[in-house]
Amino acid sequence: MLSYKIIVNPVSGRGRGVASVPIINKYLEEHAIQFDLVQSERPWHAALLAQQAAFEGFDVVVAAGGDGTANEVINGLMAAKSSGKLSTHCPAMGILCVGRGNDLAYGVGIPADLRAGCQTLAKDYRRRVDVGHVVGGDYPHGRYFGNGVGIGFDAVVGFVALKMKRLSGFPSYIVAALKTIFLYYQAPLVRIEFDGQTVELSSLMISIMNGRRMGGGFMMAPLALPDDGLFDLSMAAKVSRLRIFSLIPHFLRGTQATQGEIRTARACSVNVQAIQGSLPVHADGETICTHGDRLSVEIISGQIDMVCQPVKQ
């Protein structure tokens, strides 16, 4: 019988994490899943718990939280893999959605509903997915990510959304986007190098996606696949505040590539340098830096077996 380590972030989703514990226990017991459930206690604790679970030989490590919790679990599993200390294979990873955005789960085919999420764990269908690695800012030695890196406007939107006390989920990102339009944005002049190409532009934002969605509803890369060995890039040139308003619906629908200010590409490595100004950056919603000047991002193919729903043909 498979063994599952469930790592719950109690503060995910404005406290939804801790409230979900008895529900998770109930659903997993209904499926006769053998599991050990623990709660993280501080930032990066979930990464350490995931790494330890890998060393202890658990078959599946599950992030019960949002994108930040999933990001920490990915980093813990990747640390275990690179340590050379695993006596067996690296555990698979699962996600139970109790956070705000749950964008990684969406991109790899994991349902947002808790009951359906536990059922997905019980069925144990697996898909080997890629992992990204970003170097720069506060992480000179790098940090892994599963969903994507945002540079510029969308990073600041995420920073603003995190400060909100009353709103959560997708509504918090919408309100944060509106605030950011008026309070910010001094678009930096950047040089973007990817797979032998170079682009220089004053950039509203740059999205480097392994998944499809950010902010709980913005389809930054509607055609992205998490297992194709490539990032999907979306590079937006500097535009007026009024134009930002008209672009937002396109990002909600995933039709931004039809707009003249948006350039898309696919690449396995990306380097971004601020020629003028600075780079606010997040990875999976986690702050990489608020005023960086250089960033290097690469994709590492086929790193983690994700327990998810079967891909629809």
NUMIPA-984313 format. One record per atom (N, C-alpha, C, CB): x, y, z. Coordinates in steps of 0.05 Angstrom, whole numbers, plus 5000, padded with zeros to 4 digits. Glycine has a CB too. Example, Ala and Ser with C-alpha at 12.3 -4.5 7.8 and 13.67 -1.06 7.14 Angstrom:
2
526448865156/524649105156/526449345156/522649115181/525749555142/527349795143/525850015157/528249885114/
END
This chain:
313
501749765000/500050005000/501750255000/498150005024/501050444984/502550694982/502250855008/501650864958/504450995015/504351175038/504451465029/506751105057/502851635042/502551915034/503352095058/499651975025/504952295052/505552505072/503952745063/508652565073/502052835080/500453075074/501553305090/497453015082/502453515076/503553755088/501553975085/506353825076/500354055107/498254265106/499454535115/495854185124/499054735099/499755005107/497255125121/500655185083/497255155147/494755235161/493855525154/495255215190/495755695144/494955965139/494256005109/497156165146/494355795093/493555825065/490655915062/494055555050/490056075042/487356155037/486056305060/485655915031/487756475073/486756635095/485556455117/484656835086/486956235123/486056055145/484455815135/484456205164/483955795109/482455565099/484055315103/481855605070/486755335104/488455105107/487854955133/491255185106/487855095155/487454955181/484554855182/488055145204/482654995171/479854905171/479454655155/478055125162/481254615135/480954385118/481954125130/482354435092/483454135152/484653895162/482753665168/486253965188/480553715184/478653495188/477353395163/476553585208/476953575144/475653495118/477553305103/474953735101/480153385102/482153215088/482352945102/484953355088/482452945129/482552695143/480152515136/482552745173/477852625135/475352475129/475452355101/472952655132/476152515081/476152425053/478252215048/476452655034/480652255060/482752055056/482151795069/485452165067/480951805093/480151565106/477951415091/479151625135/476151565078/474151435061/475351275039/472251645050/477651355029/479051215007/481151015017/480351414988/481150975044/483050785056/485950845049/482350505048/486551105048/489351185041/490951195067/489351475028/493351075066/495151075089/496751335089/497050825088/496351505108/497551765108/498351865135/495651965096/500252055134/501152195158/500852495151/504052125166/499352635168/498752915163/500253095183/495752975164/501653295172/503053485189/502353765180/506153435189/502753965197/502254245190/504954395190/500154375209/505354555170/507754725170/507454945190/508354845142/509655045200/509655235222/510855505216/511055125246/512255525193/513655775187/514355765157/516155815205/515155995146/516055985118/518355785114/516956265109/518255645092/520255445083/520055185099/523055555086/518355175119/518054925135/517054695117/516254965159/515154765099/514054555081/516154435064/511754675064/518154595056/520354485040/521954285056/522254715030/522554355081/524054175098/522553925104/524854315124/519853945108/518253715114/518053525089/515353805122/517953645066/517853485041/520553345037/517253665016/522753475042/525353345039/525653115058/527553555043/524753155083/524952945103/523052715096/524153055131/520752775085/518852565077/520152385055/516252675067/521652515037/522952365016/525052185028/524252554996/526652285047/528652115060/527451885076/530352295079/524951935087/523651725102/522251515085/521651845121/522251555059/521151355041/518251365035/521751095052/516951595040/514151625032/513851605002/512951895042/511651484993/511251454964/510251704950/509251224959/508551864965/507452104954/507552324975/504452054945/508452554968/508452794985/506352984974/511252924988/504553064991/502253234982/502353504995/499553094989/502253714978/502053994987/499154064990/503554184968/498254105015/495554205020/495654495027/494154035043/495254665006/495454945009/495055084983/498255025021/496455294978/496355434952/498955404937/495755734957/499455584918/501755564901/504355594917/501655774880/504355754938/506755784954/507455524968/506356004975/505455384979/506055124992/507054924972/503455025006/505754914949/506654724928/509454794919/504754744903/510155054918/512855124910/514855024931/513055434908/514255054956/516054954977/516454654975/515055035005/514254504971/514454214968/516154134944/511654084966/515854274922/517554224899/520454264906/516754404875/521054484920/523854534928/524854324947/524054814940/523154224965/524054014983/524653754969/521953975004/522953684949/523353444934/525853464916/520953374917/526253694904/528553734887/531153724904/528353994871/531053834928/533353824946/534053534953/532853994971/531953374958/532353094965/533652944941/529752964973/532653014917/533752874893/536652944889/532152964868/537353194893/540053284887/542053214910/540153574882/541053114932/542753064955/544352804952/541053044980/543352624935/544652364933/544152184956/547652404929/542252254974/541852094998/539351924997/541652275022/537851934975/535351774973/536051484970/533651874950/534851314986/535351034985/533650904963/534850895012/531451034956/529750934935/529151164916/527050814946/527051144900/526251354881/525151594896/524151254861/525151824883/523952064894/520952034895/524752324878/519652124917/516752094918/515352254896/515752194945/512952154889/511252314872/510052544889/508852134861/508852734875/507752974888/504752994883/509153224880/503253064903/500353114899/499753394910/498652904913/497453504903/496553764913/493653744921/496953984891/493053854944/490253894953/489854194955/489553754980/487954304940/487654594936/486054724959/486254644910/487554854976/486255014997/487455304998/486554875025/488755384977/490055644976/488355844961/492755624964/489656064953/488356284939/488256234909/489656544945/490556184897/490656174868/490355894857/493056294857/491955704868/491955424859/492455394829/489255284866/494255564820/494855564791/496455334781/496255824783/498355234797/499955004789/498054764787/502154944809/496354724806/494454504805/492754514780/492654504830/491854744773/490254784748/491854694724/489355074745/494354774723/495954724699/496754424695/498454884701/496854274717/497653994715/495253804716/499553924737/492853914719/490453754718/489553634745/490853524700/489753804766/488753724793/486353884800/491053764814/484153764807/481653914812/481854094837/479353724816/480354314836/480354504859/478754404882/479354774850/476754234877/475054124898/476553924915/472553994886/476253954942/477753774960/476953484957/477353864988/474353424956/473553154953/474653024927/470453134953/474453174905/475553074880/478553054881/474753264857/479853234896/482753214899/483652964914/483753464913/482252894935/482852654950/482352404933/481252634976/480152414917/479652194899/481852164878/476952234885/482852384869/485152384850/487552244862/485852664841/488152304887/490352174901/489951874903/490752294929/487451794908/486851514911/487251364884/484051474921/486451484862/486751354836/489651334827/485051514815/491351524836/494251514832/495051504803/495351274846/493751664786/494751704759/497051904760/492451804739/499251844746/501552014748/502452134721/503851864760/503452374722/504452504698/507152634706/502452724688/509252564691/511852674697/512152954686/514152494686/512553154703/512553434695/515353554697/510553584711/515653774683/518153934684/518154114708/518454094658/520454204716/520854394737/522554624727/522054254763/521954864735/523555094728/525555164750/521855334722/527655304743/529655394763/530355684756/532155214762/530055854776/530656144772/532956224790/528056304777/534856374779/537156474793/537156784791/539856354783/537456914814/537557204814/536157324838/536357314788/536357584841/535057724863/535957614890/532057694860/533957544906/534557434933/535457144933/532157464951/535657024909/536356744907/538656704887/533856574897/541056794896/543456774878/544156484872/545856904891/543256294889/543756014883/541355874871/544555874909/539156024868/536855924854/534555814871/537755704836/532255814859/529855694871/528255554849/528155914885/527155324855/525555174836/522755284836/525654874843/521355234814/518555304813/517055114794/518255604803/514455104797/512854924781/511155054760/511154764799/510055294767/508155414749/509355634732/505955534766/510655824743/511756034726/513056264741/509556154710/514456424726/515756674736/514456914724/518856664730/513857104740/512757364730/514657584736/509957414743/515157754716/516957984719/515458234712/519557954701/515458434730/514258694724/511458724736/514058724694/509558804719/506958884728/505558664744/505158954705/505558414734/504158204748/505458124774/503857964730/508158164776/509458114802/508558314823/512458134799/508358564815/507358774834/504458724841/507759054821/502858634822/500058564829/499958354851/498558464803/501758154848/501857944869/502658054896/503657724860/504658234895/505558354921/503258504934/507958534916/501758664918/499558814929/497358634939/498359004907/496758414924/494658224933/495258094960/494258014912/497858044964/498657914989/498058085014/501557844989/498058355010/497558535032/494658575039/498758805025/492858465022/490058505027/489058325050/488458445001/487458445067/486458305091/483758185087/486358495115/482058315071/479258225069/478658055044/477458465069/480258085024/479757934999/481657704996/479858124975/480757494983/482457264977/481857164950/482157044999/483556984940/483056854914/483157044891/480356724915/481756974870/481757134845/480857424849/480056994824/478757484865/477957764869/480257934880/475657774888/481957824897/484157984908/486158064886/485657824930/486557894866/488357954844/487158164825/489057704828/484558154821/483158354804/483458634817/480258284800/482858654843/482958904857/485859004858/481858884886/487758814862/490558884863/491558994836/492258644871/490558874814/491258964787/490259254783/490058784766/487859314792/486759584789/488459784805/483859594797/489159704830/490859884846/493559934833/491159764874/494659714823/497359734811/497359914787/498359464804/495259914771/495060084748/495460384755/492360044733/494260454778/494360744786/496760814803/491860804801/497860624818/500060684836/502760624824/499660534862/502860464804/505260364793/504660304764/506360094808/506260394743/508360214739/510360364722/507459954726/512860384731/515060494715/516360264700/517060654733/515560224676/516559994660/519560014655/515059964634/521159814663/524059824658/524659764628/525459624676/526959854620/528059774594/529659524599/529860004581/528959304585/530159044590/531358924565/528058864603/533258744570/534258574548/533558284555/537458604545/532158154537/531157884541/532557704521/528057864538/533957504531/535357314514/534157034518/538457314519/533356914496/532156644499/532856474474/529156664502/534156254479/534756064458/535856194432/532255904451/537956364436/539256484413/538056734403/539356284392/535856824414/534557074405/534957284427/531557034399/534957544419/535157764437/532957974430/537957894436/531558064451/529558274448/530158484469/526658154452/530058744460/530258964478/527759134476/532759144472/526459184500/524059344500/523559454527/521659184490/522059674529/520959764554/518559584559/520160074553/518659434581/516859214584/514859254607/518358954589/512359234601/510259224622/510558984639/507459234609/510858754627/511258504642/512258284624/508758424657/513558084636/514557854623/513657604639/517657854619/512357424626/511457174639/513056944627/508357134636/514156784644/515656544636/514256304648/518756554645/512656164632/510755974642/511355684636/508056044631/511155524657/511055234653/508155134654/512755084676/506555274671/503655224672/502155424654/502655254700/499555444658/497955604640/496855854652/495655434631/496555864679/494956084691/496556204714/492255974700/496056464720/497056594743/494756754756/499456774737/495056814782/493156994795/490356874797/493057244781/490056614795/487456494798/485656514774/486156604821/486456654753/484656684730/485856814705/482256844738/488356904707/489657034684/491056814668/491657254693/490156774643/491256564626/493756664612/489056464605/495956664626/498456774615/499556604593/500456794638/499056344593/500056164572/497955944567/502856044580/495856014552/493655824549/494255564536/491455954535/496555544521/497255304507/499555154520/497955364478/500555254543/502855134555/502354854565/503755304579/504354684564/504254414574/506454374594/504554204550/505954254617/507954234638/509954014634/506654194664/509753874611/511553644607/512853644579/510053384611/513053884566/514153894539/516953994538/512354064522/518254054561/520954144561/521454424553/522553964544/519254584551/519454864542/517855044560/518554884513/518855294563/517255504574/515555634552/519055714588/513255744559/511755914542/512056204552/508655834541/513156374535/513756654542/511556844532/516456734532/510957044548/509157254540/510557514548/506257234552/511257684528/512757934534/511058164525/515457934519/510258334544/508558564539/510158814539/506158574559/509858974518/511259234516/509859434534/511359334487/511259654541/510159874556/507759984542/512260084562/505560024557/503060144545/501960354565/500959924539/499960504556/498760694574/496960564595/497060894557/496260714615/494460604636/491760514623/493960804658/490760684605/488160614592/488460354576/487260844574/490760314563/491160074547/491359824565/493660094530/492459854589/492559634608/489759534614/493959714634/487859724618/485059644623/483959474600/483359894627/484559544576/483459394553/484959134548/483559564528/487459104559/488858854555/488058644576/491858904558/487158734599/486458544620/484458324611/485258694644/482258404597/480458194587/481757984569/478058314573/483758074554/485157884536/486757684553/487058034517/487957774574/489457584591/487557404607/491257744611/485157494612/483157324625/482257104606/480757484635/482057174580/481056974560/483356814548/479557114539/485856914551/488056784539/488456854510/487756484541/487457094502/487557184474/489657404470/484857274464/491357454489/493257674488/495157664465/494757694514/495657424454/497557394432/496457534407/498057104426/493957594406/492757734383/493258034383/489757684381/494358134405/494758424409/497658504401/494158504438/497858724388/500458814377/502658854397/500059054362/501858924422/503958984443/505058734456/502759164464/503958494449/504658254462/506258074442/502158094471/508557984451/510157794436/510357534451/513057914430/509957314437/510057054450/512356884438/507456894448/513356694453/515456524444/515556274462/518256674444/517156084454/517655844470/520655804472/516255594458/521555724496/524455704500/524955524524/525755984505/527355414525/528155254548/529855404568/529655004539/530855634560/532455804578/531956104571/535455744577/531856274592/531256554588/533056714607/528256614594/534256924597/535757114613/534657394610/538857104606/534157524632/533057794631/534857984647/530157794643/535558214634/537158414647/535858684645/539958424634/535758834667/534759104668/536959294658/533759184696/536459424636/538359624626/537859894640/538059654595/535259954643/534460194659/532160104676/533560434640/532160194702/530060114720/530759844734/527360084705/528759714746/529359474761/527059274756/529559534791/527559024765/525858794760/524458694785/527358574746/521858744789/520458604810/519758324799/517858754819/520258114815/519957844804/518657664825/522757724796/516857484816/515857274833/516157004818/512957324841/516256784833/516056514822/513956374837/518856374823/511856274824/509556144837/508356314858/510455874848/508456584854/507356764874/509156834897/504856654885/511556704898/513456754919/515456964910/514856494928/516057164927/517857384919/520657284914/517857594941/521657344890/524457294884/526157544889/524857204854/524957774882/526158034888/524158254882/528858074872/524558484895/522858714889/524358914871/522058854914/526958904870/528559094854/531058944843/529359344870/530658744827/532858594816/533958724791/532058314811/536258624782/537358734757/538058524736/539858894763/538058264745/538758054726/537557794736/541858024724/536557634716/535157394723/535857184702/532057444724/536256934711/536756714693/534756484700/539656614695/533356384679/531256184684/531655954664/528456314680/531555714674/531855484657/529855274664/534655364658/529055104645/527254884650/528854624652/525054864628/527954454671/529154194675/527053984669/530354164705/527353834649/525253664639/524853414657/525853574611/522353334659/521553074671/522653024699/522452864654/522153214718/523353194744/521553064766/524153454753/518953114764/517153024786/514752874774/516253264803/514052654786/511552514780/509352644795/511752204786/507452764781/505252904793/502752724793/504653174779/501452694816/499052534818/496752724809/498552424846/495452664787/493452844775/491352694761/494853044756/489552824748/487552694731/488752634703/485052874729/487752424691/488852354664/488452584644/487452114653/490352624626/490152824606/487952754586/492952864591/486252944581/484052904561/485252914533/481853114565/484652724517/485552714490/483752864471/485852424480/
END
